[in-house]
Amino acid sequence: MRMYEDHLMLLSPPEIIRTEIARYKKASAKLIGDYQSMNSPAHISIQHKERQKPFMTDRNVDLLETELRSLPP
């Protein structure tokens, strides 16, 4: 039985943006050499909640939705 969970909320940008970021990462690797996240897909980290009770997942998602809706377009 798990007592706690870590939650990492991510947004995925549109495909055209992900492709462009992948190009920049490959170009960077040519200049500086391989690095750990060079093949990771592009994303925007929104929130990292450590050691959350599993029953809080829905509540955390609701709170995140409220926060995101309050951002200007």
CHARMM internal coordinates of N, CA and C (Angstrom, degrees):
IC EDIT
DIST 1 N 1 CA 1.4552
DIST 1 CA 1 C 1.5235
ANGL 1 N 1 CA 1 C 109.16
DIST 1 C 2 N 1.3147
ANGL 1 CA 1 C 2 N 115.45
DIHE 1 N 1 CA 1 C 2 N 131.82
DIST 2 N 2 CA 1.4579
ANGL 1 C 2 N 2 CA 120.20
DIHE 1 CA 1 C 2 N 2 CA 178.82
DIST 2 CA 2 C 1.5176
ANGL 2 N 2 CA 2 C 109.79
DIHE 1 C 2 N 2 CA 2 C -90.35
DIST 2 C 3 N 1.3065
ANGL 2 CA 2 C 3 N 115.05
DIHE 2 N 2 CA 2 C 3 N 132.09
DIST 3 N 3 CA 1.4554
ANGL 2 C 3 N 3 CA 118.89
DIHE 2 CA 2 C 3 N 3 CA 179.82
DIST 3 CA 3 C 1.5271
ANGL 3 N 3 CA 3 C 111.62
DIHE 2 C 3 N 3 CA 3 C -93.27
DIST 3 C 4 N 1.3263
ANGL 3 CA 3 C 4 N 116.52
DIHE 3 N 3 CA 3 C 4 N -33.50
DIST 4 N 4 CA 1.4548
ANGL 3 C 4 N 4 CA 120.85
DIHE 3 CA 3 C 4 N 4 CA -177.95
DIST 4 CA 4 C 1.5188
ANGL 4 N 4 CA 4 C 109.67
DIHE 3 C 4 N 4 CA 4 C -136.05
DIST 4 C 5 N 1.3262
ANGL 4 CA 4 C 5 N 115.70
DIHE 4 N 4 CA 4 C 5 N 156.28
DIST 5 N 5 CA 1.4557
ANGL 4 C 5 N 5 CA 121.97
DIHE 4 CA 4 C 5 N 5 CA 176.41
DIST 5 CA 5 C 1.5213
ANGL 5 N 5 CA 5 C 108.61
DIHE 4 C 5 N 5 CA 5 C -136.68
DIST 5 C 6 N 1.3180
ANGL 5 CA 5 C 6 N 116.16
DIHE 5 N 5 CA 5 C 6 N 151.21
DIST 6 N 6 CA 1.4596
ANGL 5 C 6 N 6 CA 121.64
DIHE 5 CA 5 C 6 N 6 CA 171.62
DIST 6 CA 6 C 1.5240
ANGL 6 N 6 CA 6 C 107.83
DIHE 5 C 6 N 6 CA 6 C -98.69
DIST 6 C 7 N 1.3176
ANGL 6 CA 6 C 7 N 116.33
DIHE 6 N 6 CA 6 C 7 N 138.86
DIST 7 N 7 CA 1.4643
ANGL 6 C 7 N 7 CA 121.29
DIHE 6 CA 6 C 7 N 7 CA 178.76
DIST 7 CA 7 C 1.5234
ANGL 7 N 7 CA 7 C 108.70
DIHE 6 C 7 N 7 CA 7 C -121.44
DIST 7 C 8 N 1.3198
ANGL 7 CA 7 C 8 N 115.90
DIHE 7 N 7 CA 7 C 8 N 128.64
DIST 8 N 8 CA 1.4570
ANGL 7 C 8 N 8 CA 122.20
DIHE 7 CA 7 C 8 N 8 CA 175.90
DIST 8 CA 8 C 1.5222
ANGL 8 N 8 CA 8 C 106.91
DIHE 7 C 8 N 8 CA 8 C -122.33
DIST 8 C 9 N 1.3246
ANGL 8 CA 8 C 9 N 116.48
DIHE 8 N 8 CA 8 C 9 N 113.48
DIST 9 N 9 CA 1.4594
ANGL 8 C 9 N 9 CA 121.73
DIHE 8 CA 8 C 9 N 9 CA -178.14
DIST 9 CA 9 C 1.5248
ANGL 9 N 9 CA 9 C 108.96
DIHE 8 C 9 N 9 CA 9 C -94.02
DIST 9 C 10 N 1.3314
ANGL 9 CA 9 C 10 N 116.09
DIHE 9 N 9 CA 9 C 10 N 126.78
DIST 10 N 10 CA 1.4586
ANGL 9 C 10 N 10 CA 122.16
DIHE 9 CA 9 C 10 N 10 CA -177.52
DIST 10 CA 10 C 1.5205
ANGL 10 N 10 CA 10 C 110.13
DIHE 9 C 10 N 10 CA 10 C -127.32
DIST 10 C 11 N 1.3313
ANGL 10 CA 10 C 11 N 115.14
DIHE 10 N 10 CA 10 C 11 N 149.89
DIST 11 N 11 CA 1.4593
ANGL 10 C 11 N 11 CA 121.23
DIHE 10 CA 10 C 11 N 11 CA 169.91
DIST 11 CA 11 C 1.5160
ANGL 11 N 11 CA 11 C 107.51
DIHE 10 C 11 N 11 CA 11 C -112.91
DIST 11 C 12 N 1.2989
ANGL 11 CA 11 C 12 N 116.37
DIHE 11 N 11 CA 11 C 12 N 140.57
DIST 12 N 12 CA 1.4548
ANGL 11 C 12 N 12 CA 121.22
DIHE 11 CA 11 C 12 N 12 CA 177.86
DIST 12 CA 12 C 1.5229
ANGL 12 N 12 CA 12 C 108.33
DIHE 11 C 12 N 12 CA 12 C -103.11
DIST 12 C 13 N 1.3346
ANGL 12 CA 12 C 13 N 117.72
DIHE 12 N 12 CA 12 C 13 N 121.86
DIST 13 N 13 CA 1.4659
ANGL 12 C 13 N 13 CA 119.35
DIHE 12 CA 12 C 13 N 13 CA 179.24
DIST 13 CA 13 C 1.5293
ANGL 13 N 13 CA 13 C 110.58
DIHE 12 C 13 N 13 CA 13 C -71.39
DIST 13 C 14 N 1.3268
ANGL 13 CA 13 C 14 N 117.45
DIHE 13 N 13 CA 13 C 14 N 168.27
DIST 14 N 14 CA 1.4689
ANGL 13 C 14 N 14 CA 120.41
DIHE 13 CA 13 C 14 N 14 CA 177.60
DIST 14 CA 14 C 1.5317
ANGL 14 N 14 CA 14 C 111.21
DIHE 13 C 14 N 14 CA 14 C -58.30
DIST 14 C 15 N 1.3146
ANGL 14 CA 14 C 15 N 115.89
DIHE 14 N 14 CA 14 C 15 N 157.13
DIST 15 N 15 CA 1.4675
ANGL 14 C 15 N 15 CA 122.22
DIHE 14 CA 14 C 15 N 15 CA -177.01
DIST 15 CA 15 C 1.5277
ANGL 15 N 15 CA 15 C 112.46
DIHE 14 C 15 N 15 CA 15 C -54.87
DIST 15 C 16 N 1.3169
ANGL 15 CA 15 C 16 N 117.88
DIHE 15 N 15 CA 15 C 16 N -41.27
DIST 16 N 16 CA 1.4700
ANGL 15 C 16 N 16 CA 120.34
DIHE 15 CA 15 C 16 N 16 CA -178.81
DIST 16 CA 16 C 1.5311
ANGL 16 N 16 CA 16 C 111.05
DIHE 15 C 16 N 16 CA 16 C -61.46
DIST 16 C 17 N 1.3175
ANGL 16 CA 16 C 17 N 117.19
DIHE 16 N 16 CA 16 C 17 N -36.91
DIST 17 N 17 CA 1.4697
ANGL 16 C 17 N 17 CA 121.89
DIHE 16 CA 16 C 17 N 17 CA 178.05
DIST 17 CA 17 C 1.5249
ANGL 17 N 17 CA 17 C 109.91
DIHE 16 C 17 N 17 CA 17 C -71.28
DIST 17 C 18 N 1.3267
ANGL 17 CA 17 C 18 N 117.10
DIHE 17 N 17 CA 17 C 18 N -43.92
DIST 18 N 18 CA 1.4737
ANGL 17 C 18 N 18 CA 120.08
DIHE 17 CA 17 C 18 N 18 CA 178.27
DIST 18 CA 18 C 1.5256
ANGL 18 N 18 CA 18 C 111.06
DIHE 17 C 18 N 18 CA 18 C -59.61
DIST 18 C 19 N 1.3288
ANGL 18 CA 18 C 19 N 116.51
DIHE 18 N 18 CA 18 C 19 N -40.66
DIST 19 N 19 CA 1.4648
ANGL 18 C 19 N 19 CA 120.98
DIHE 18 CA 18 C 19 N 19 CA 179.02
DIST 19 CA 19 C 1.5222
ANGL 19 N 19 CA 19 C 110.90
DIHE 18 C 19 N 19 CA 19 C -64.61
DIST 19 C 20 N 1.3093
ANGL 19 CA 19 C 20 N 116.90
DIHE 19 N 19 CA 19 C 20 N -43.48
DIST 20 N 20 CA 1.4726
ANGL 19 C 20 N 20 CA 120.72
DIHE 19 CA 19 C 20 N 20 CA -179.86
DIST 20 CA 20 C 1.5306
ANGL 20 N 20 CA 20 C 110.98
DIHE 19 C 20 N 20 CA 20 C -64.84
DIST 20 C 21 N 1.3015
ANGL 20 CA 20 C 21 N 117.18
DIHE 20 N 20 CA 20 C 21 N -41.98
DIST 21 N 21 CA 1.4677
ANGL 20 C 21 N 21 CA 120.34
DIHE 20 CA 20 C 21 N 21 CA 178.45
DIST 21 CA 21 C 1.5248
ANGL 21 N 21 CA 21 C 110.15
DIHE 20 C 21 N 21 CA 21 C -64.68
DIST 21 C 22 N 1.3215
ANGL 21 CA 21 C 22 N 117.31
DIHE 21 N 21 CA 21 C 22 N -39.04
DIST 22 N 22 CA 1.4704
ANGL 21 C 22 N 22 CA 120.62
DIHE 21 CA 21 C 22 N 22 CA 177.37
DIST 22 CA 22 C 1.5277
ANGL 22 N 22 CA 22 C 110.46
DIHE 21 C 22 N 22 CA 22 C -60.79
DIST 22 C 23 N 1.3299
ANGL 22 CA 22 C 23 N 116.98
DIHE 22 N 22 CA 22 C 23 N -39.05
DIST 23 N 23 CA 1.4710
ANGL 22 C 23 N 23 CA 120.65
DIHE 22 CA 22 C 23 N 23 CA 177.35
DIST 23 CA 23 C 1.5280
ANGL 23 N 23 CA 23 C 110.71
DIHE 22 C 23 N 23 CA 23 C -62.28
DIST 23 C 24 N 1.3244
ANGL 23 CA 23 C 24 N 116.95
DIHE 23 N 23 CA 23 C 24 N -45.25
DIST 24 N 24 CA 1.4719
ANGL 23 C 24 N 24 CA 120.97
DIHE 23 CA 23 C 24 N 24 CA 178.86
DIST 24 CA 24 C 1.5241
ANGL 24 N 24 CA 24 C 111.09
DIHE 23 C 24 N 24 CA 24 C -62.60
DIST 24 C 25 N 1.3174
ANGL 24 CA 24 C 25 N 116.36
DIHE 24 N 24 CA 24 C 25 N -40.00
DIST 25 N 25 CA 1.4678
ANGL 24 C 25 N 25 CA 119.73
DIHE 24 CA 24 C 25 N 25 CA -179.98
DIST 25 CA 25 C 1.5264
ANGL 25 N 25 CA 25 C 111.11
DIHE 24 C 25 N 25 CA 25 C -64.85
DIST 25 C 26 N 1.3298
ANGL 25 CA 25 C 26 N 117.04
DIHE 25 N 25 CA 25 C 26 N -41.24
DIST 26 N 26 CA 1.4638
ANGL 25 C 26 N 26 CA 120.36
DIHE 25 CA 25 C 26 N 26 CA 178.34
DIST 26 CA 26 C 1.5240
ANGL 26 N 26 CA 26 C 110.85
DIHE 25 C 26 N 26 CA 26 C -66.10
DIST 26 C 27 N 1.3315
ANGL 26 CA 26 C 27 N 116.86
DIHE 26 N 26 CA 26 C 27 N -41.28
DIST 27 N 27 CA 1.4644
ANGL 26 C 27 N 27 CA 120.33
DIHE 26 CA 26 C 27 N 27 CA 177.87
DIST 27 CA 27 C 1.5225
ANGL 27 N 27 CA 27 C 110.21
DIHE 26 C 27 N 27 CA 27 C -63.56
DIST 27 C 28 N 1.3255
ANGL 27 CA 27 C 28 N 116.95
DIHE 27 N 27 CA 27 C 28 N -39.41
DIST 28 N 28 CA 1.4679
ANGL 27 C 28 N 28 CA 120.72
DIHE 27 CA 27 C 28 N 28 CA 178.42
DIST 28 CA 28 C 1.5190
ANGL 28 N 28 CA 28 C 110.61
DIHE 27 C 28 N 28 CA 28 C -64.24
DIST 28 C 29 N 1.3227
ANGL 28 CA 28 C 29 N 116.67
DIHE 28 N 28 CA 28 C 29 N -41.31
DIST 29 N 29 CA 1.4674
ANGL 28 C 29 N 29 CA 120.55
DIHE 28 CA 28 C 29 N 29 CA -179.74
DIST 29 CA 29 C 1.5263
ANGL 29 N 29 CA 29 C 111.06
DIHE 28 C 29 N 29 CA 29 C -63.02
DIST 29 C 30 N 1.3287
ANGL 29 CA 29 C 30 N 116.68
DIHE 29 N 29 CA 29 C 30 N -33.42
DIST 30 N 30 CA 1.4695
ANGL 29 C 30 N 30 CA 119.56
DIHE 29 CA 29 C 30 N 30 CA 177.23
DIST 30 CA 30 C 1.5225
ANGL 30 N 30 CA 30 C 111.03
DIHE 29 C 30 N 30 CA 30 C -64.97
DIST 30 C 31 N 1.3351
ANGL 30 CA 30 C 31 N 116.35
DIHE 30 N 30 CA 30 C 31 N -33.30
DIST 31 N 31 CA 1.4681
ANGL 30 C 31 N 31 CA 120.65
DIHE 30 CA 30 C 31 N 31 CA -178.45
DIST 31 CA 31 C 1.5221
ANGL 31 N 31 CA 31 C 113.19
DIHE 30 C 31 N 31 CA 31 C -84.41
DIST 31 C 32 N 1.3152
ANGL 31 CA 31 C 32 N 116.49
DIHE 31 N 31 CA 31 C 32 N -41.22
DIST 32 N 32 CA 1.4715
ANGL 31 C 32 N 32 CA 119.31
DIHE 31 CA 31 C 32 N 32 CA -172.64
DIST 32 CA 32 C 1.5228
ANGL 32 N 32 CA 32 C 113.57
DIHE 31 C 32 N 32 CA 32 C -110.26
DIST 32 C 33 N 1.3268
ANGL 32 CA 32 C 33 N 116.77
DIHE 32 N 32 CA 32 C 33 N -6.92
DIST 33 N 33 CA 1.4612
ANGL 32 C 33 N 33 CA 119.65
DIHE 32 CA 32 C 33 N 33 CA -177.31
DIST 33 CA 33 C 1.5235
ANGL 33 N 33 CA 33 C 111.09
DIHE 32 C 33 N 33 CA 33 C 94.29
DIST 33 C 34 N 1.3148
ANGL 33 CA 33 C 34 N 114.25
DIHE 33 N 33 CA 33 C 34 N 173.26
DIST 34 N 34 CA 1.4639
ANGL 33 C 34 N 34 CA 120.00
DIHE 33 CA 33 C 34 N 34 CA -178.78
DIST 34 CA 34 C 1.5255
ANGL 34 N 34 CA 34 C 111.11
DIHE 33 C 34 N 34 CA 34 C -62.46
DIST 34 C 35 N 1.3120
ANGL 34 CA 34 C 35 N 115.57
DIHE 34 N 34 CA 34 C 35 N 145.52
DIST 35 N 35 CA 1.4627
ANGL 34 C 35 N 35 CA 121.59
DIHE 34 CA 34 C 35 N 35 CA 175.57
DIST 35 CA 35 C 1.5225
ANGL 35 N 35 CA 35 C 108.27
DIHE 34 C 35 N 35 CA 35 C -140.49
DIST 35 C 36 N 1.3026
ANGL 35 CA 35 C 36 N 116.31
DIHE 35 N 35 CA 35 C 36 N 162.16
DIST 36 N 36 CA 1.4647
ANGL 35 C 36 N 36 CA 122.85
DIHE 35 CA 35 C 36 N 36 CA -167.88
DIST 36 CA 36 C 1.5312
ANGL 36 N 36 CA 36 C 113.86
DIHE 35 C 36 N 36 CA 36 C -56.02
DIST 36 C 37 N 1.3063
ANGL 36 CA 36 C 37 N 118.66
DIHE 36 N 36 CA 36 C 37 N -43.83
DIST 37 N 37 CA 1.4686
ANGL 36 C 37 N 37 CA 120.20
DIHE 36 CA 36 C 37 N 37 CA -172.49
DIST 37 CA 37 C 1.5259
ANGL 37 N 37 CA 37 C 113.60
DIHE 36 C 37 N 37 CA 37 C -100.01
DIST 37 C 38 N 1.3190
ANGL 37 CA 37 C 38 N 117.86
DIHE 37 N 37 CA 37 C 38 N 15.41
DIST 38 N 38 CA 1.4660
ANGL 37 C 38 N 38 CA 118.77
DIHE 37 CA 37 C 38 N 38 CA -174.31
DIST 38 CA 38 C 1.5312
ANGL 38 N 38 CA 38 C 113.12
DIHE 37 C 38 N 38 CA 38 C -63.92
DIST 38 C 39 N 1.3095
ANGL 38 CA 38 C 39 N 119.11
DIHE 38 N 38 CA 38 C 39 N -24.38
DIST 39 N 39 CA 1.4645
ANGL 38 C 39 N 39 CA 121.24
DIHE 38 CA 38 C 39 N 39 CA 178.94
DIST 39 CA 39 C 1.5235
ANGL 39 N 39 CA 39 C 112.98
DIHE 38 C 39 N 39 CA 39 C -104.73
DIST 39 C 40 N 1.3142
ANGL 39 CA 39 C 40 N 116.84
DIHE 39 N 39 CA 39 C 40 N 6.28
DIST 40 N 40 CA 1.4634
ANGL 39 C 40 N 40 CA 120.41
DIHE 39 CA 39 C 40 N 40 CA 178.80
DIST 40 CA 40 C 1.5226
ANGL 40 N 40 CA 40 C 109.71
DIHE 39 C 40 N 40 CA 40 C -75.48
DIST 40 C 41 N 1.3266
ANGL 40 CA 40 C 41 N 117.49
DIHE 40 N 40 CA 40 C 41 N 142.34
DIST 41 N 41 CA 1.4658
ANGL 40 C 41 N 41 CA 119.16
DIHE 40 CA 40 C 41 N 41 CA 177.89
DIST 41 CA 41 C 1.5284
ANGL 41 N 41 CA 41 C 110.93
DIHE 40 C 41 N 41 CA 41 C -68.32
DIST 41 C 42 N 1.3169
ANGL 41 CA 41 C 42 N 115.10
DIHE 41 N 41 CA 41 C 42 N 147.70
DIST 42 N 42 CA 1.4663
ANGL 41 C 42 N 42 CA 120.60
DIHE 41 CA 41 C 42 N 42 CA 178.81
DIST 42 CA 42 C 1.5255
ANGL 42 N 42 CA 42 C 109.60
DIHE 41 C 42 N 42 CA 42 C -65.63
DIST 42 C 43 N 1.3225
ANGL 42 CA 42 C 43 N 116.10
DIHE 42 N 42 CA 42 C 43 N 139.17
DIST 43 N 43 CA 1.4582
ANGL 42 C 43 N 43 CA 121.29
DIHE 42 CA 42 C 43 N 43 CA 177.13
DIST 43 CA 43 C 1.5282
ANGL 43 N 43 CA 43 C 108.63
DIHE 42 C 43 N 43 CA 43 C -157.70
DIST 43 C 44 N 1.3049
ANGL 43 CA 43 C 44 N 114.65
DIHE 43 N 43 CA 43 C 44 N 167.29
DIST 44 N 44 CA 1.4600
ANGL 43 C 44 N 44 CA 121.71
DIHE 43 CA 43 C 44 N 44 CA 175.66
DIST 44 CA 44 C 1.5214
ANGL 44 N 44 CA 44 C 106.69
DIHE 43 C 44 N 44 CA 44 C -117.38
DIST 44 C 45 N 1.3211
ANGL 44 CA 44 C 45 N 116.18
DIHE 44 N 44 CA 44 C 45 N 117.79
DIST 45 N 45 CA 1.4665
ANGL 44 C 45 N 45 CA 120.73
DIHE 44 CA 44 C 45 N 45 CA 178.37
DIST 45 CA 45 C 1.5228
ANGL 45 N 45 CA 45 C 108.43
DIHE 44 C 45 N 45 CA 45 C -78.31
DIST 45 C 46 N 1.3078
ANGL 45 CA 45 C 46 N 115.99
DIHE 45 N 45 CA 45 C 46 N 123.23
DIST 46 N 46 CA 1.4619
ANGL 45 C 46 N 46 CA 120.90
DIHE 45 CA 45 C 46 N 46 CA -177.81
DIST 46 CA 46 C 1.5182
ANGL 46 N 46 CA 46 C 111.47
DIHE 45 C 46 N 46 CA 46 C -97.89
DIST 46 C 47 N 1.3030
ANGL 46 CA 46 C 47 N 115.91
DIHE 46 N 46 CA 46 C 47 N -47.13
DIST 47 N 47 CA 1.4568
ANGL 46 C 47 N 47 CA 118.80
DIHE 46 CA 46 C 47 N 47 CA -172.18
DIST 47 CA 47 C 1.5249
ANGL 47 N 47 CA 47 C 109.57
DIHE 46 C 47 N 47 CA 47 C -156.82
DIST 47 C 48 N 1.3051
ANGL 47 CA 47 C 48 N 115.92
DIHE 47 N 47 CA 47 C 48 N 138.80
DIST 48 N 48 CA 1.4616
ANGL 47 C 48 N 48 CA 120.50
DIHE 47 CA 47 C 48 N 48 CA 175.20
DIST 48 CA 48 C 1.5203
ANGL 48 N 48 CA 48 C 107.28
DIHE 47 C 48 N 48 CA 48 C -125.18
DIST 48 C 49 N 1.3053
ANGL 48 CA 48 C 49 N 115.29
DIHE 48 N 48 CA 48 C 49 N 114.25
DIST 49 N 49 CA 1.4642
ANGL 48 C 49 N 49 CA 120.46
DIHE 48 CA 48 C 49 N 49 CA 178.77
DIST 49 CA 49 C 1.5190
ANGL 49 N 49 CA 49 C 108.14
DIHE 48 C 49 N 49 CA 49 C -112.25
DIST 49 C 50 N 1.3046
ANGL 49 CA 49 C 50 N 115.63
DIHE 49 N 49 CA 49 C 50 N 116.99
DIST 50 N 50 CA 1.4601
ANGL 49 C 50 N 50 CA 120.79
DIHE 49 CA 49 C 50 N 50 CA -179.53
DIST 50 CA 50 C 1.5202
ANGL 50 N 50 CA 50 C 110.76
DIHE 49 C 50 N 50 CA 50 C -95.28
DIST 50 C 51 N 1.3146
ANGL 50 CA 50 C 51 N 114.68
DIHE 50 N 50 CA 50 C 51 N 148.96
DIST 51 N 51 CA 1.4591
ANGL 50 C 51 N 51 CA 123.41
DIHE 50 CA 50 C 51 N 51 CA 174.28
DIST 51 CA 51 C 1.5329
ANGL 51 N 51 CA 51 C 112.42
DIHE 50 C 51 N 51 CA 51 C 51.70
DIST 51 C 52 N 1.3027
ANGL 51 CA 51 C 52 N 115.53
DIHE 51 N 51 CA 51 C 52 N 59.73
DIST 52 N 52 CA 1.4568
ANGL 51 C 52 N 52 CA 121.71
DIHE 51 CA 51 C 52 N 52 CA 177.39
DIST 52 CA 52 C 1.5259
ANGL 52 N 52 CA 52 C 109.63
DIHE 51 C 52 N 52 CA 52 C -99.70
DIST 52 C 53 N 1.2981
ANGL 52 CA 52 C 53 N 115.97
DIHE 52 N 52 CA 52 C 53 N 142.28
DIST 53 N 53 CA 1.4643
ANGL 52 C 53 N 53 CA 120.13
DIHE 52 CA 52 C 53 N 53 CA 173.27
DIST 53 CA 53 C 1.5349
ANGL 53 N 53 CA 53 C 107.50
DIHE 52 C 53 N 53 CA 53 C -67.49
DIST 53 C 54 N 1.3323
ANGL 53 CA 53 C 54 N 117.82
DIHE 53 N 53 CA 53 C 54 N 137.71
DIST 54 N 54 CA 1.4688
ANGL 53 C 54 N 54 CA 120.35
DIHE 53 CA 53 C 54 N 54 CA -177.24
DIST 54 CA 54 C 1.5333
ANGL 54 N 54 CA 54 C 114.07
DIHE 53 C 54 N 54 CA 54 C -54.65
DIST 54 C 55 N 1.3184
ANGL 54 CA 54 C 55 N 118.30
DIHE 54 N 54 CA 54 C 55 N -35.04
DIST 55 N 55 CA 1.4588
ANGL 54 C 55 N 55 CA 120.40
DIHE 54 CA 54 C 55 N 55 CA -178.57
DIST 55 CA 55 C 1.5281
ANGL 55 N 55 CA 55 C 112.69
DIHE 54 C 55 N 55 CA 55 C -70.18
DIST 55 C 56 N 1.3425
ANGL 55 CA 55 C 56 N 117.85
DIHE 55 N 55 CA 55 C 56 N -9.97
DIST 56 N 56 CA 1.4645
ANGL 55 C 56 N 56 CA 121.55
DIHE 55 CA 55 C 56 N 56 CA 179.75
DIST 56 CA 56 C 1.5291
ANGL 56 N 56 CA 56 C 112.96
DIHE 55 C 56 N 56 CA 56 C -86.59
DIST 56 C 57 N 1.3223
ANGL 56 CA 56 C 57 N 117.86
DIHE 56 N 56 CA 56 C 57 N -4.74
DIST 57 N 57 CA 1.4650
ANGL 56 C 57 N 57 CA 120.75
DIHE 56 CA 56 C 57 N 57 CA -175.78
DIST 57 CA 57 C 1.5190
ANGL 57 N 57 CA 57 C 111.91
DIHE 56 C 57 N 57 CA 57 C -56.48
DIST 57 C 58 N 1.3197
ANGL 57 CA 57 C 58 N 117.60
DIHE 57 N 57 CA 57 C 58 N -51.47
DIST 58 N 58 CA 1.4649
ANGL 57 C 58 N 58 CA 120.46
DIHE 57 CA 57 C 58 N 58 CA -178.66
DIST 58 CA 58 C 1.5220
ANGL 58 N 58 CA 58 C 111.18
DIHE 57 C 58 N 58 CA 58 C -60.71
DIST 58 C 59 N 1.3058
ANGL 58 CA 58 C 59 N 116.90
DIHE 58 N 58 CA 58 C 59 N -42.00
DIST 59 N 59 CA 1.4678
ANGL 58 C 59 N 59 CA 121.13
DIHE 58 CA 58 C 59 N 59 CA 179.90
DIST 59 CA 59 C 1.5286
ANGL 59 N 59 CA 59 C 110.23
DIHE 58 C 59 N 59 CA 59 C -63.63
DIST 59 C 60 N 1.3245
ANGL 59 CA 59 C 60 N 117.36
DIHE 59 N 59 CA 59 C 60 N -42.98
DIST 60 N 60 CA 1.4625
ANGL 59 C 60 N 60 CA 120.49
DIHE 59 CA 59 C 60 N 60 CA 179.53
DIST 60 CA 60 C 1.5265
ANGL 60 N 60 CA 60 C 111.87
DIHE 59 C 60 N 60 CA 60 C -64.10
DIST 60 C 61 N 1.3149
ANGL 60 CA 60 C 61 N 116.93
DIHE 60 N 60 CA 60 C 61 N -38.66
DIST 61 N 61 CA 1.4637
ANGL 60 C 61 N 61 CA 120.38
DIHE 60 CA 60 C 61 N 61 CA 177.83
DIST 61 CA 61 C 1.5250
ANGL 61 N 61 CA 61 C 109.82
DIHE 60 C 61 N 61 CA 61 C -66.28
DIST 61 C 62 N 1.3174
ANGL 61 CA 61 C 62 N 117.90
DIHE 61 N 61 CA 61 C 62 N -41.42
DIST 62 N 62 CA 1.4669
ANGL 61 C 62 N 62 CA 121.09
DIHE 61 CA 61 C 62 N 62 CA 177.23
DIST 62 CA 62 C 1.5226
ANGL 62 N 62 CA 62 C 111.18
DIHE 61 C 62 N 62 CA 62 C -61.35
DIST 62 C 63 N 1.3224
ANGL 62 CA 62 C 63 N 117.31
DIHE 62 N 62 CA 62 C 63 N -43.74
DIST 63 N 63 CA 1.4658
ANGL 62 C 63 N 63 CA 120.71
DIHE 62 CA 62 C 63 N 63 CA 178.76
DIST 63 CA 63 C 1.5216
ANGL 63 N 63 CA 63 C 111.11
DIHE 62 C 63 N 63 CA 63 C -64.27
DIST 63 C 64 N 1.3102
ANGL 63 CA 63 C 64 N 116.97
DIHE 63 N 63 CA 63 C 64 N -41.14
DIST 64 N 64 CA 1.4571
ANGL 63 C 64 N 64 CA 120.74
DIHE 63 CA 63 C 64 N 64 CA 178.37
DIST 64 CA 64 C 1.5248
ANGL 64 N 64 CA 64 C 110.62
DIHE 63 C 64 N 64 CA 64 C -63.13
DIST 64 C 65 N 1.3178
ANGL 64 CA 64 C 65 N 116.61
DIHE 64 N 64 CA 64 C 65 N -42.44
DIST 65 N 65 CA 1.4628
ANGL 64 C 65 N 65 CA 120.35
DIHE 64 CA 64 C 65 N 65 CA 178.53
DIST 65 CA 65 C 1.5257
ANGL 65 N 65 CA 65 C 110.55
DIHE 64 C 65 N 65 CA 65 C -60.07
DIST 65 C 66 N 1.3049
ANGL 65 CA 65 C 66 N 117.46
DIHE 65 N 65 CA 65 C 66 N -43.25
DIST 66 N 66 CA 1.4616
ANGL 65 C 66 N 66 CA 121.40
DIHE 65 CA 65 C 66 N 66 CA 178.31
DIST 66 CA 66 C 1.5241
ANGL 66 N 66 CA 66 C 110.87
DIHE 65 C 66 N 66 CA 66 C -61.23
DIST 66 C 67 N 1.3331
ANGL 66 CA 66 C 67 N 116.64
DIHE 66 N 66 CA 66 C 67 N -44.42
DIST 67 N 67 CA 1.4653
ANGL 66 C 67 N 67 CA 120.60
DIHE 66 CA 66 C 67 N 67 CA 179.25
DIST 67 CA 67 C 1.5242
ANGL 67 N 67 CA 67 C 111.38
DIHE 66 C 67 N 67 CA 67 C -63.58
DIST 67 C 68 N 1.3196
ANGL 67 CA 67 C 68 N 117.17
DIHE 67 N 67 CA 67 C 68 N -43.19
DIST 68 N 68 CA 1.4633
ANGL 67 C 68 N 68 CA 120.28
DIHE 67 CA 67 C 68 N 68 CA -179.05
DIST 68 CA 68 C 1.5215
ANGL 68 N 68 CA 68 C 111.78
DIHE 67 C 68 N 68 CA 68 C -66.85
DIST 68 C 69 N 1.3152
ANGL 68 CA 68 C 69 N 117.00
DIHE 68 N 68 CA 68 C 69 N -36.71
DIST 69 N 69 CA 1.4702
ANGL 68 C 69 N 69 CA 120.13
DIHE 68 CA 68 C 69 N 69 CA 178.80
DIST 69 CA 69 C 1.5282
ANGL 69 N 69 CA 69 C 111.89
DIHE 68 C 69 N 69 CA 69 C -67.08
DIST 69 C 70 N 1.3225
ANGL 69 CA 69 C 70 N 117.17
DIHE 69 N 69 CA 69 C 70 N -23.09
DIST 70 N 70 CA 1.4661
ANGL 69 C 70 N 70 CA 119.96
DIHE 69 CA 69 C 70 N 70 CA -179.15
DIST 70 CA 70 C 1.5311
ANGL 70 N 70 CA 70 C 112.39
DIHE 69 C 70 N 70 CA 70 C -82.72
DIST 70 C 71 N 1.3411
ANGL 70 CA 70 C 71 N 117.17
DIHE 70 N 70 CA 70 C 71 N -9.70
DIST 71 N 71 CA 1.4629
ANGL 70 C 71 N 71 CA 120.08
DIHE 70 CA 70 C 71 N 71 CA 179.37
DIST 71 CA 71 C 1.5238
ANGL 71 N 71 CA 71 C 110.40
DIHE 70 C 71 N 71 CA 71 C -72.51
DIST 71 C 72 N 1.3213
ANGL 71 CA 71 C 72 N 116.97
DIHE 71 N 71 CA 71 C 72 N 144.42
DIST 72 N 72 CA 1.4644
ANGL 71 C 72 N 72 CA 118.55
DIHE 71 CA 71 C 72 N 72 CA 176.14
DIST 72 CA 72 C 1.5335
ANGL 72 N 72 CA 72 C 110.35
DIHE 71 C 72 N 72 CA 72 C -68.53
DIST 72 C 73 N 1.3302
ANGL 72 CA 72 C 73 N 116.38
DIHE 72 N 72 CA 72 C 73 N 152.30
DIST 73 N 73 CA 1.4748
ANGL 72 C 73 N 73 CA 119.40
DIHE 72 CA 72 C 73 N 73 CA -179.11
DIST 73 CA 73 C 1.5236
ANGL 73 N 73 CA 73 C 112.23
DIHE 72 C 73 N 73 CA 73 C -66.58
END
COOR INIT
IC SEED 1 N 1 CA 1 C
IC BUILD
